[in-house]
Structure formats: C-alpha cells, structure tokens
Amino acid sequence: MTTQASDADRRVLVRPAWLEATVSAVFTALGFEPDDAGRIATALVEAELRGVSSHGILLVPMYVERLNAGGVTRERELDILHDAGAAVVADARGGMGQLSSPQSMGLAIERAGRYGIGMVSVRNAHHFGAASRWAMQAADAGCLGIAMSNTTPLMPAPGGAERLVGNNPLAIAVPTEAGPEIVLDMALSAVALGKIRLAASAGRPIPETWATDRSGVPTTDAEEAVLGMLLPAAGHKGFGLALMIDVLTGVLSGGGWGDQVRPLYREPDRPNDCAHLFLAIDPELLGGVTRFRRRSSELAARVRESATAPGVDRLYLPGEIEADRARQQRHTGVLIERSALDGLLTAARTVGAVVPTGGVQD
C-alpha cells in the first residue's frame, strides 16, 4: 500500500541548467556523443520545466537499465526504407526516441516545404518522451505539427478485463502570430502511466478514476495501479482513438502494434518496438503562412476572451499552462519530486557519471 508524504518531504527545487548537465552526464557516461547526450537531456528537462514530470527525469533510470541490458541501442541515424516524396517510412534501429524523433519531424518539415504536407512513419522505435516536443518542432518551423506513438497495451476494451491497447499519446501544435503555440498533448488514458509511477514512487494515492488493479477493480493505490490497467479517457471514445493510433503508427509503418510493443519497465533486454508517426503541414503552400498565423491567433483570442464561469479568472488554450510554467521555472528553478531526483542520482552513480555541484536551491 502507498503511504502519503508531505509536500516538503517529496519535492525539491533545482537549477534547470544543473539538471540538464546531470542528465547529459549520465548519457555521456553510457557512450553517447556529447551532442546526442545533450539532446536527450534537453528533451527530458524541457518536460520537467513544462510540468510534465511523468516524461522528465523519472525516465532516466529506466532508460539506463534498458541501454545497459541491450533493449535500446545507441544508434542515432534513421534508416529510410521507403521514400515516396511526401511520405516516408523509416526504421529507427531501436535507438533513443529523443534522437530519432527530431530527425523524423525534421524530415517531415522538409517534405512539407516541398509538397505542402510531409509524413514520416517510423518503426522499430523507442519511447520518445513528451509528444508535444516533436509537434512543437514543426510549429517552430511555421508548420502545423502532429506527433503520435503507440505503446505496450495498458487499457482494456470497454467492458474488457485484459490489457488490449496502449494509451497511445497524441500531440498537435499550431503556430500563431505571437505568443506560445496552441499545443494539445494527451495520452488516451485518463492519465499517463508515468503520473501513476510518479505517485507510486512518492507514496501518494491516486483518484479511483485513473486505473484499476489486476482484477479490473478501480483503485486509489498507485502501486496496485501500476500492475493493473489504465482506464481510457472518455470511455469508449478514448479506447477507439487509441486503437486508431495503433493503426496509424504500428500497422501503417509495418512495425509493432498491440502486444508486439513490449513494456518499457519489464524485459529490459528486449526491444520496445513501438512506432511513431510525424506529420507536418506547411500553410505557405495552402493559402499562405501569414494568413494561417493570423487566423489561428484570432481563434486563440476568441477562446481567451470567451465568457467565464463564476469564480474563474482566466481561460487557457491547450498548452498555455505548460508554456507559462516553463517560462517561470526557467527563472525560479524547477520543482521536482525528491524520489525522481534520487533515482537520477542513483543512475548517475551506477554509470559512473560525474555530477556537477550546486544544483539544489535553498
């Protein structure tokens, strides 16, 4: 059973630059080139800054275990299997998703510049962290960006009692004239599995609407939930969307789907074999980027200026809370779970990484 700890006991404020340097040191010690180690670290720390701790440094011990066991490779270059111009199929060669994904979305952006749309379907891949980072890569280039992945089965079909489909994350990022992009990033379970793992490591209970135990009974015990099943967001609708993402990623690419995608936290010596899909749409070839940015900004303004319910001071667009938090935490320091920091430092000791000093803030 989980036991609840106080906030003061379980959270610590650290300097973002120190956190990024520490994560980078871990992957450098594992044999990655410094630039690649830095790319992995930047992706993980950016998730922490945005408040998406389930896809931040919590992942480092799992990545270290899988790298040491051979379940993920140190390959960094995509293998292009099929090139049809606007559509490409690639093999990630079992390498880190934080290295294959920027290449994949970069290729999608380049093809969108030529054809109006670019699609890169990736098989033999590994966990890519927060999907929003790759969708935002396209938005930063002036494109509408979409990124998605399948995962090992975590959710039952409606009325089912076995893990059948992953919680398959989806992110869409839309560029605007000014201010942060509109960014939707969601897993298709009620919450990401990483949030439940974070609660389990911190000794916190979870809402009973998040997951079930192994027998399919809703639970508030995070440790039981990790061994059980996640509940789909919006019931049958979330299940249906997750199933379609399995089609768009694994089935379409010729990669793993369903239980062909192996769990990240078990069988560390076996490939994850997930699949990704990256889409970039270039508004310049579809009526003009200036026009698109203006219209998307008008849409954003309409949301912000709409009527609020009693007691509500402000309305937020998708991704706006995360963007605000990232801006703030870059200056004030990033607040992370003490258990996640302990896991990072233990992983660093395991691989013999040199950890810089002066990271924890008073």
C-alpha positions in Angstrom: 0.0 0.0 0.0 1.2 3.6 -0.6 1.6 6.0 2.2 1.2 9.7 1.8 4.2 12.0 2.4 4.2 15.8 3.0 5.0 18.2 0.1 8.1 19.4 1.9 9.4 15.8 2.1 8.8 14.9 -1.5 9.7 17.9 -3.6 12.9 19.8 -4.2 13.8 23.0 -6.1 16.8 22.6 -8.5 18.5 24.7 -11.1 17.5 23.8 -14.7 21.0 24.1 -16.1 22.3 21.8 -13.4 19.6 19.3 -14.0 20.3 19.3 -17.8 24.0 18.9 -17.2 23.5 16.0 -14.8 21.2 14.1 -17.2 23.6 14.8 -20.1 26.5 13.4 -18.0 24.6 10.2 -17.5 24.1 9.6 -21.2 27.7 10.7 -22.0 28.9 8.1 -19.5 26.8 5.5 -21.3 28.7 6.1 -24.5 26.6 8.7 -26.3 28.4 11.6 -28.1 28.1 14.8 -26.0 25.8 16.4 -28.5 23.4 13.5 -28.5 23.5 13.2 -24.7 22.6 16.9 -24.6 19.7 16.4 -26.9 18.3 13.6 -24.7 18.8 15.8 -21.6 17.2 18.9 -23.1 14.1 16.9 -24.1 13.7 15.4 -20.6 14.4 18.7 -18.7 12.0 20.6 -21.0 9.3 18.2 -19.9 10.1 18.9 -16.3 10.0 22.7 -17.0 6.6 22.4 -18.6 5.3 20.4 -15.6 5.1 17.1 -17.5 7.1 15.3 -14.8 5.9 11.9 -16.0 8.1 12.4 -19.1 11.0 14.0 -17.4 13.9 12.7 -15.3 11.7 10.0 -13.9 12.5 8.1 -17.1 16.3 8.2 -16.7 16.7 5.0 -14.5 14.5 3.0 -17.0 16.5 4.3 -20.0 19.8 3.4 -18.2 18.6 -0.1 -17.4 17.4 -0.7 -21.0 20.6 0.7 -22.5 22.8 -1.5 -20.3 20.6 -4.6 -21.0 20.5 -4.1 -24.7 16.8 -3.3 -25.1 17.6 0.0 -26.6 20.5 0.7 -28.9 22.9 3.7 -29.3 22.0 4.0 -33.0 21.2 7.6 -33.9 20.6 7.7 -37.7 17.3 6.7 -39.3 17.3 4.0 -42.0 15.0 5.2 -44.8 13.0 2.2 -46.0 10.6 3.8 -48.5 10.6 7.3 -49.9 7.5 8.5 -51.8 8.2 12.2 -51.6 5.6 13.5 -49.2 5.5 10.2 -47.4 8.5 8.3 -45.9 8.8 5.1 -44.0 11.9 4.9 -41.7 13.5 2.4 -39.3 14.8 3.9 -36.0 17.0 0.9 -35.5 15.9 0.6 -31.9 17.6 3.9 -30.9 16.5 6.5 -28.4 13.4 8.3 -29.4 14.8 11.6 -28.4 17.4 11.2 -31.2 15.2 9.6 -33.9 12.2 11.9 -33.4 13.9 15.3 -34.2 15.3 13.7 -37.4 11.9 12.3 -38.3 10.0 15.5 -37.7 12.8 17.5 -39.4 12.3 15.3 -42.5 8.5 15.8 -42.3 9.0 19.6 -42.2 11.4 19.5 -45.2 8.9 17.4 -47.2 6.1 19.7 -46.2 8.0 22.6 -47.6 8.1 20.8 -51.0 4.7 19.2 -51.1 2.6 21.1 -48.6 2.5 18.1 -46.3 5.2 15.7 -45.0 4.6 12.4 -43.3 7.2 10.2 -41.7 6.2 6.8 -40.4 8.8 5.2 -38.1 9.0 1.6 -36.9 11.5 -0.2 -34.7 11.4 2.8 -32.4 11.8 3.5 -28.7 9.9 5.8 -26.3 10.2 9.4 -27.4 9.2 11.2 -24.2 6.7 14.0 -24.4 5.0 14.0 -27.8 4.5 17.8 -27.6 8.2 18.4 -28.2 8.1 17.0 -31.7 4.8 18.6 -32.7 6.2 21.9 -31.4 9.3 21.4 -33.5 7.1 21.7 -36.6 5.2 24.7 -35.2 8.5 26.5 -34.5 9.2 26.0 -38.3 5.9 27.6 -39.2 4.1 24.3 -39.8 1.2 22.6 -38.2 2.7 19.6 -36.4 1.3 16.3 -35.3 3.2 13.6 -33.5 1.9 10.3 -32.1 3.1 7.0 -30.8 1.8 3.6 -29.8 2.7 1.9 -26.5 2.5 -1.5 -25.0 -1.1 -2.5 -24.1 -2.2 -0.7 -20.9 -6.0 -0.3 -21.3 -8.9 -2.8 -21.8 -11.6 -2.5 -24.3 -14.9 -1.1 -22.8 -16.1 -3.9 -20.6 -12.9 -5.9 -21.1 -10.6 -7.4 -18.4 -7.3 -7.5 -20.2 -4.7 -5.0 -21.5 -5.5 -4.7 -25.2 -4.3 -1.3 -26.4 -1.8 1.3 -25.3 -2.6 4.7 -24.0 -1.0 6.0 -27.3 -0.1 9.7 -26.9 -1.1 12.3 -29.5 0.2 15.9 -29.8 -0.8 18.7 -32.2 0.9 22.1 -32.3 -0.4 25.1 -34.1 1.8 28.2 -34.8 0.3 31.7 -34.1 1.3 35.3 -34.8 2.5 36.0 -31.3 2.8 34.1 -28.0 3.1 30.4 -27.5 1.8 27.8 -29.9 -1.6 26.1 -29.3 -0.4 22.7 -28.2 -2.5 19.7 -27.4 -0.6 16.8 -25.8 -2.5 13.9 -24.3 -2.3 10.2 -23.7 -5.6 8.5 -24.4 -5.9 7.0 -20.9 -7.3 9.1 -18.1 -3.7 10.0 -17.2 -0.3 8.9 -18.4 1.2 5.8 -16.8 4.2 8.0 -15.8 1.9 10.0 -13.5 0.9 6.9 -11.7 4.5 5.7 -11.4 5.4 9.1 -10.0 2.6 8.8 -7.4 3.8 5.3 -6.5 7.4 6.4 -6.1 6.3 9.4 -3.9 3.8 7.4 -1.8 0.7 9.2 -3.0 -2.8 7.8 -3.6 -4.4 8.4 -7.0 -8.1 9.1 -7.9 -10.0 5.9 -8.5 -11.0 7.1 -12.0 -7.4 6.7 -13.2 -6.8 2.9 -13.1 -7.8 -0.5 -11.9 -6.0 -3.2 -10.1 -5.1 -6.5 -11.8 -8.6 -7.8 -11.4 -10.2 -4.8 -13.1 -11.5 -3.1 -9.9 -10.8 0.7 -9.7 -8.1 1.5 -7.2 -6.6 4.5 -5.4 -3.4 2.6 -4.7 -0.8 3.7 -7.2 1.4 0.6 -6.7 -1.6 -1.6 -7.5 -2.5 0.5 -10.5 1.0 0.1 -12.0 0.3 -3.7 -12.0 -3.3 -3.3 -13.2 -4.9 -1.4 -16.1 -5.3 2.2 -17.0 -8.8 3.5 -17.7 -9.4 5.1 -21.1 -10.1 8.8 -21.3 -13.8 9.3 -22.1 -14.5 5.6 -22.0 -15.2 4.0 -25.4 -14.1 7.2 -27.2 -10.6 7.1 -25.7 -10.4 3.4 -26.5 -11.4 4.0 -30.1 -8.9 6.8 -30.6 -6.1 4.8 -29.0 -6.9 1.9 -31.4 -6.8 4.2 -34.4 -3.4 5.5 -33.3 -2.2 1.9 -33.2 -3.3 1.7 -36.8 -1.6 5.0 -37.8 1.7 4.1 -36.1 2.3 0.4 -35.9 0.1 -1.1 -38.5 0.8 1.5 -41.1 4.6 1.5 -40.7 4.9 -2.3 -40.6 6.1 -2.0 -37.0 4.9 -3.3 -33.7 1.2 -2.9 -32.6 -0.8 -4.2 -29.7 1.2 -6.6 -27.6 4.0 -6.7 -30.2 5.1 -3.4 -28.5 7.0 -4.5 -25.4 6.7 -2.9 -22.0 9.4 -0.4 -21.0 9.7 -1.5 -17.4 9.9 -5.2 -18.0 12.1 -7.3 -20.2 14.8 -4.6 -20.4 16.9 -6.7 -22.7 14.2 -6.8 -25.5 13.4 -4.1 -28.0 10.5 -1.8 -27.2 9.5 -1.9 -30.9 7.0 0.9 -30.7 6.1 3.0 -33.8 5.7 6.7 -34.4 4.0 9.0 -36.9 5.1 12.6 -37.6 3.1 14.9 -39.8 3.9 18.5 -40.8 1.6 20.7 -42.8 3.0 23.8 -44.4 0.4 26.6 -44.6 2.6 28.5 -47.1 1.5 26.1 -49.8 -2.1 26.0 -48.6 -3.1 29.7 -48.7 -0.1 31.4 -47.0 1.6 31.1 -43.6 0.8 34.8 -42.7 -2.9 34.2 -43.3 -2.8 31.0 -41.3 -1.0 32.5 -38.3 -3.4 35.4 -38.2 -6.5 33.1 -38.3 -5.0 30.8 -35.6 -4.3 33.8 -33.5 -7.9 35.0 -33.9 -9.1 31.6 -32.8 -6.8 31.7 -29.8 -8.1 35.2 -28.9 -11.7 34.0 -29.2 -11.1 31.3 -26.6 -9.3 33.6 -24.2 -12.0 36.3 -24.5 -15.0 34.0 -24.1 -17.2 34.2 -21.1 -16.0 32.6 -17.8 -17.9 30.7 -15.2 -18.3 32.1 -11.7 -15.0 32.1 -9.8 -12.9 31.6 -12.9 -10.4 34.4 -13.7 -8.8 33.2 -16.8 -9.3 30.7 -19.6 -6.4 28.8 -21.1 -5.6 27.3 -24.5 -4.2 23.8 -24.8 -0.5 24.0 -23.8 -0.7 27.5 -22.4 -0.4 26.5 -18.7 2.7 24.4 -19.6 4.2 27.3 -21.5 3.6 29.7 -18.6 5.1 27.2 -16.1 8.2 26.7 -18.3 8.8 30.4 -18.5 8.5 30.8 -14.7 10.6 27.7 -13.8 13.5 28.7 -16.1 14.0 31.7 -13.7 12.9 30.4 -10.4 14.1 26.8 -10.6 12.3 23.6 -11.4 10.4 21.8 -8.7 10.8 18.1 -9.0 9.9 15.0 -7.0 12.6 14.1 -4.5 12.1 10.5 -5.4 12.8 11.3 -9.1 15.9 13.2 -8.2 17.1 10.3 -6.0 16.5 8.0 -9.0 18.5 10.2 -11.3 21.5 10.5 -8.9 21.4 6.7 -8.3 21.5 6.2 -12.1 24.4 8.6 -12.3 26.4 6.7 -9.7 25.6 3.4 -11.5 27.1 4.5 -14.8 30.0 6.5 -13.2 28.8 9.9 -14.4 30.4 13.0 -12.9 27.6 15.0 -11.4 28.1 18.8 -11.3 27.8 20.5 -7.9 25.4 23.2 -6.8 22.1 22.0 -8.2 19.7 22.1 -5.3 18.4 25.6 -4.5 17.6 26.8 -1.0 
